[in-house]
Amino acid sequence: MSQDLQNLTRDIRDCRLCTARFAQSASQHAPRPVVWFSPDAATPKVLIAGQAPGLRVHQSGRPFTDPSGDRLRDWLGIDETVFYDATKIAIVPMAFCFPGYDARGSDLPPPPICAKTWRASVMAAMGPVPLTLLVGGHAMRWHLGAKSNVSRTVQDWKSHVPAVFPLPHPSWRNTAWLKKNPWFEADLLPVLRRRVQEVLT
C-alpha cells in the first residue's frame, strides 16, 4: 500500500492535465495539485472527501486554510494539529487543484477528469478507512451514488453512520442553511464528534 501511495502522490503532484482548462478560466491560473495524505503511514483513521481547493488553498498548498476549514474543524471537535496530521487524517478532494473562477467570479466545479483519473486508485491504495466524511454533493455522488440533493442526503445521515457522515460544505455560503436546519448542530454534530474521537484514540 505504501509504495502505491508513494507513486500516486508523486504522479498527482506532477499532474498537469488541466493546464489548458485553467488557462481559459477567469483566474487564468496554473495547476497546483494539493495532496494531503501520507504515503508512508498505515491506513488513516479519517478520510475527508471534499470538493476542490479554493484560491486560498491553491496559494497555501494546505487544504482548508480558510474560514471553511475553521468551521469544519469546529464540527469535528479537533484542532489544527490533529487536523493536519496526515498519518491520521487524509484529505482527498474530488479534484486536487483549484478549478478557477468563471466570468462572474464564482467557483467553477471540480473537473470530472480529476476523479476519473485518480480517485479510484487512491481509494484502492489507501484501503478501508474507519470514518469517511463526505463534504458536499460531488463527494456524496461519487461515494454514495447519491441522486438526491445535499440537504436530503445529509438529513438521511443516520442511514450511513458510523462509517460515513454526509456533511454540507462548511462554506459561509451555507450559513443560512445551517440556521434553517438546527438539527444538524443539535443532533448530527455531537454524534460526529464522538465518532471522530473514537477512531482517533
Buried (B, 14 or more C-beta within 10 A) or exposed (E): EEEBBBEBBEBBEEBEBBEEBBEEBEBEBEBBBBBBBBBEBEBBBBBBBBBBBBBBBBEBEBBBBBEBBEBBBEBBBBEEEBBBBBEBBBBBBBBBBBBBBEEEEEBBBBBEEBBEBBBEBBBEBBEEBBBBBBBBBBBBBBBBEBEBEBBEBBBEBEEBBEEBBBBBBBBEEBEEBEEEBEEBEEEBBEBBBEBBEEBBE
